[in-house]
Amino acid sequence: MTSGGDSVQPIVVAGAGIGGLAAALALRAQGHTIVLMDKVPALEEVGAGLQLSPNACAVLDQLGLLDDLEPFACAPDNLRIWSGGTGRQLATVRMGAFLKERHGYPFWQIHRADLQQVLLRKVEATPGITVRLGCAVQDLTATPYDHLTCGFREGDAAGSQHCKALIGADGVWSKVRRLVPGHANTRFSGQVAYRTTVPVDAVPGRWSADPGLWLHRDSHLVHYPVRGGRDLNIVALAEEAWQDERWSTRADRDALLRLFREWPSDVRNLLAASNEWLKWALCSVDASGPWSHGNVALIGDAAHAMLPYMAQGAAMAIEDAAVLARHLPQDVRNIPAALRSFERERKSRVTRIQKISFGNARTFHFSGPLAFARDTALRLSKPDRLAARYDDIYGWTPDR
C-alpha cells in the first residue's frame, strides 16, 4: 500500500466510536480498504444509554446489523412527559409499533456499549478493515509520490500510513478538526449531564414501565430501559458551571441530590438508588462550520456535536457514515469534490436538527409563565400528533 494509484490506497478513519465504526463498514461496502485508528489502547464499555430512532435503524439495517442489535434493544410503546415541579403527567407520545408502522423501522433504546460492541464485532469480521488501537492521528500531508501520508503516534513512536483520504470521526474533542481551516472549537453549553444505570429490579416498577421525560426549572430528567430491559438508564441534566479539566468525571450523588432538592420525593429516591454517577460536560460544535478540506472530512460529533435534547447525536453520526460512503464509490476520481458534495448534502439537515436541540434545551428548562404555557400545550396535545412532529427526522432513509 505504499505505491501506485489511489485505488490501492486505504481510507484512514480516525476514531472507533459509533460514527467511525459505521463509516468503516459503509466505506468498506463500497469497496475501499479501511484502516481504522483510535488513540485508546482498548475499546471499553463506556457511556450510558442512547436512542436509535427509525432514521438510524434504516442505516443499521443497510449494514446488516438490526438482527444482531435486537437482543440488546428496548422498543417502548410510549414516552410519558411529566412535570418535575408537580409530579403530574403532562402528555404521552406514541412510539413502538406506531413509529415502526409509520416509518418502516423501530425506535430503539440501547446501551452505547452494546451498540459499539456489535459494530466492532462486525468490523473485526469484515475483510479489508484493519483496526489499529493506541494510534492517535496527528496530520495528513502530501508526498512527492502523488499520494498522501497520514501521520500518527503509537505510544512513544511516530508512524505513517499512506492513504487517499482521512475521515475524522474522533468525537467532540477531535484532533482531526484542526486540519479543517475555519472550523470553530468545542463550546461548553453551561449544562451538565449526570448519568448512571441501575438494575430494573432495584427500583419500583413504575420506572421501567414506560420511558419518562421530566421537565423542571433549569433541569430535566430522562429514564428508559436498556440492555434488553435488564437495566434502567437515568440521565439528570442541569445548568451548572464546569470547572474540571476533564469533560467527564465521577460525580457525587449528594451534590446531584442538592441540585434536584425541589423535585418530587419519588424522583429523588430514584436518583439516590445509584452510587455510581458520571458527570459529563454538555458541549457542542457548530454544525454550520466547514466539515471538509482537501482529502479530509469530519463526521459525527467531530463535525457537529449537539446537545442531547433531540436524542439525535448518534443517529446523525450513523447517517453521516451512510451518506459519506454514497459519495465515495470505489472508482471515485476526485475525492476533495466528493467530500465537499457530502458536506453540502448533510449540512442543512444536521444544522436544522442541531437548532431544534438547542431550542429544546431552552423549552425543557422553562420556568414561570413560559413553563405554564408549555405544560398547557402538552396537556392539550394528542399522543399521535406529538409523535408525528418529527416525521421529517425519523422518516429519513439512506437512499433519500
Backbone hydrogen bonds, N-H to C=O, Kabsch-Sander energy under -0.5 kcal/mol:
donor,donor_aa,acceptor,acceptor_aa,energy
8,V,5,G,-1.5
9,Q,6,D,-1.8
11,I,33,T,-2.6
12,V,10,P,-0.5
12,V,165,A,-2.5
13,V,11,I,-0.5
13,V,35,V,-2.6
14,A,12,V,-0.5
14,A,167,I,-3.0
15,G,13,V,-0.7
15,G,37,M,-4.0
21,L,17,G,-2.6
22,A,18,I,-2.3
23,A,19,G,-2.5
24,A,20,G,-2.4
25,L,21,L,-2.0
26,A,22,A,-2.6
27,L,23,A,-2.9
28,R,24,A,-2.0
29,A,25,L,-2.0
30,Q,26,A,-0.6
30,Q,27,L,-0.6
31,G,28,R,-1.9
32,H,27,L,-1.7
34,I,128,G,-2.8
35,V,11,I,-2.3
36,L,34,I,-0.5
36,L,130,T,-3.4
37,M,13,V,-2.8
37,M,35,V,-0.6
38,D,132,R,-1.8
44,E,42,A,-0.9
46,V,44,E,-1.4
50,L,110,I,-2.7
52,L,108,W,-3.3
53,S,51,Q,-0.8
56,A,53,S,-1.0
57,C,53,S,-2.2
58,A,54,P,-1.9
59,V,55,N,-0.9
60,L,56,A,-2.2
61,D,57,C,-2.3
62,Q,58,A,-1.5
63,L,59,V,-1.7
64,G,61,D,-1.6
65,L,60,L,-2.8
69,L,65,L,-1.9
70,E,66,L,-2.0
72,F,69,L,-1.9
73,A,69,L,-0.7
73,A,70,E,-1.2
74,C,109,Q,-1.9
79,L,93,V,-2.5
80,R,211,P,-2.4
81,I,91,A,-2.7
82,W,213,L,-2.9
83,S,88,R,-2.7
84,G,82,W,-0.6
84,G,215,L,-3.6
85,G,215,L,-0.5
87,G,83,S,-1.9
90,L,81,I,-3.6
91,A,81,I,-1.6
93,V,79,L,-3.1
94,R,383,P,-1.3
95,M,77,D,-2.8
96,G,76,P,-1.3
98,F,95,M,-1.6
99,L,95,M,-0.8
100,K,96,G,-2.1
101,E,97,A,-2.5
102,R,98,F,-1.8
103,H,99,L,-2.6
104,G,100,K,-2.4
108,W,52,L,-2.8
108,W,106,P,-0.6
109,Q,74,C,-2.3
110,I,50,L,-2.6
112,R,48,A,-3.0
115,L,111,H,-2.0
116,Q,112,R,-2.7
117,Q,113,A,-2.3
118,V,114,D,-2.1
119,L,115,L,-2.3
120,L,116,Q,-2.7
121,R,117,Q,-2.5
122,K,118,V,-1.8
123,V,119,L,-2.4
124,E,120,L,-3.0
125,A,121,R,-1.3
126,T,123,V,-1.5
129,I,126,T,-1.3
130,T,34,I,-2.6
132,R,36,L,-3.2
132,R,130,T,-0.5
133,L,131,V,-0.5
134,G,38,D,-1.2
134,G,40,V,-1.9
135,C,38,D,-2.1
135,C,132,R,-0.5
136,A,134,G,-0.6
136,A,153,R,-2.6
137,V,135,C,-0.6
138,Q,151,G,-3.6
139,D,151,G,-1.3
141,T,149,T,-2.6
143,T,147,H,-2.0
146,D,143,T,-1.1
148,L,163,C,-1.4
149,T,141,T,-3.2
150,C,161,Q,-3.1
151,G,139,D,-2.1
151,G,149,T,-0.7
152,F,159,G,-2.4
153,R,136,A,-2.2
154,E,157,A,-3.0
155,G,134,G,-0.8
155,G,153,R,-0.6
157,A,154,E,-1.8
159,G,152,F,-3.1
161,Q,150,C,-1.9
163,C,148,L,-1.9
164,K,10,P,-2.5
165,A,10,P,-0.7
166,L,295,N,-2.5
167,I,12,V,-2.9
168,G,166,L,-0.6
168,G,297,A,-3.4
169,A,14,A,-2.6
169,A,167,I,-1.0
174,S,171,G,-1.5
178,R,175,K,-1.0
179,L,176,V,-2.4
180,V,177,R,-1.8
183,H,180,V,-1.5
187,R,284,S,-2.8
189,S,282,L,-2.6
192,V,238,A,-2.8
193,A,280,W,-2.5
194,Y,236,A,-3.3
195,R,193,A,-0.5
195,R,278,L,-2.8
196,T,234,I,-2.0
198,V,232,L,-1.9
200,V,230,R,-2.6
202,A,199,P,-2.0
203,V,200,V,-1.3
207,W,204,P,-1.7
208,S,205,G,-1.0
209,A,205,G,-0.8
210,D,206,R,-0.7
212,G,223,H,-2.4
213,L,80,R,-2.3
214,W,221,L,-3.1
215,L,82,W,-2.2
216,H,219,S,-1.7
216,H,364,F,-0.7
218,D,365,H,-1.6
219,S,216,H,-1.4
220,H,237,L,-2.3
221,L,214,W,-2.0
222,V,235,V,-2.7
223,H,212,G,-1.9
224,Y,233,N,-1.9
226,V,231,D,-2.6
227,R,72,F,-0.7
228,G,72,F,-1.6
229,G,226,V,-0.7
230,R,226,V,-0.6
230,R,227,R,-1.3
231,D,226,V,-1.9
232,L,198,V,-3.4
233,N,224,Y,-3.2
233,N,231,D,-0.5
234,I,196,T,-2.8
235,V,222,V,-2.9
236,A,194,Y,-2.8
237,L,220,H,-2.9
237,L,235,V,-0.5
238,A,192,V,-2.2
239,E,218,D,-1.9
240,E,190,G,-1.5
240,E,238,A,-0.5
243,Q,241,A,-0.5
249,T,279,K,-2.1
251,A,277,W,-2.8
253,R,251,A,-0.6
256,L,252,D,-1.8
257,L,253,R,-2.6
258,R,254,D,-1.8
259,L,255,A,-1.7
260,F,256,L,-1.6
261,R,258,R,-1.3
263,W,260,F,-1.5
267,V,264,P,-0.5
268,R,264,P,-2.0
269,N,265,S,-2.3
270,L,266,D,-1.5
271,L,267,V,-2.3
272,A,268,R,-2.0
273,A,270,L,-1.3
274,S,271,L,-1.0
277,W,251,A,-0.6
277,W,275,N,-0.8
278,L,195,R,-2.4
279,K,249,T,-3.7
280,W,193,A,-2.9
280,W,278,L,-0.5
281,A,247,W,-2.8
282,L,191,Q,-2.2
283,C,281,A,-0.8
284,S,187,R,-2.4
285,V,305,A,-2.4
289,G,286,D,-1.5
293,H,296,V,-2.4
296,V,293,H,-1.7
297,A,166,L,-2.0
298,L,291,W,-2.3
299,I,168,G,-2.4
302,A,299,I,-1.1
303,A,300,G,-1.4
304,H,300,G,-2.3
305,A,301,D,-1.5
309,Y,307,L,-0.6
310,M,307,L,-0.5
316,M,312,Q,-2.7
317,A,313,G,-1.5
318,I,314,A,-2.2
319,E,315,A,-2.7
320,D,316,M,-2.6
321,A,317,A,-1.8
322,A,318,I,-1.6
323,V,319,E,-2.4
324,L,320,D,-3.0
325,A,321,A,-2.0
326,R,322,A,-1.7
327,H,323,V,-1.6
328,L,324,L,-0.6
328,L,325,A,-0.9
330,Q,30,Q,-0.7
332,V,329,P,-1.9
335,I,333,R,-0.6
338,A,334,N,-2.0
339,L,335,I,-2.6
340,R,336,P,-2.1
341,S,337,A,-2.2
342,F,338,A,-2.2
343,E,339,L,-2.2
344,R,340,R,-2.4
345,E,341,S,-2.2
346,R,342,F,-2.1
347,K,343,E,-2.4
348,S,344,R,-0.7
350,V,346,R,-2.4
351,T,347,K,-2.8
352,R,348,S,-1.9
353,I,349,R,-2.2
354,Q,350,V,-2.6
355,K,351,T,-2.1
356,I,352,R,-2.0
357,S,353,I,-2.2
358,F,354,Q,-2.1
359,G,355,K,-2.4
360,N,356,I,-2.7
361,A,357,S,-1.9
362,R,358,F,-1.3
363,T,359,G,-2.4
364,F,360,N,-3.2
365,H,361,A,-0.7
366,F,363,T,-1.5
370,L,367,S,-0.9
371,A,367,S,-0.7
372,F,368,G,-2.1
373,A,369,P,-2.4
374,R,370,L,-2.4
375,D,371,A,-2.8
376,T,372,F,-2.3
377,A,373,A,-2.2
378,L,374,R,-2.1
379,R,375,D,-2.3
380,L,376,T,-1.6
381,S,377,A,-0.5
381,S,378,L,-1.1
386,L,382,K,-2.3
387,A,383,P,-1.7
388,A,384,D,-1.8
389,R,385,R,-0.7
389,R,386,L,-0.6
390,Y,387,A,-0.8
391,D,388,A,-1.6
393,I,390,Y,-0.7
394,Y,390,Y,-2.9
395,G,391,D,-2.5
396,W,393,I,-1.0
400,R,397,T,-1.7
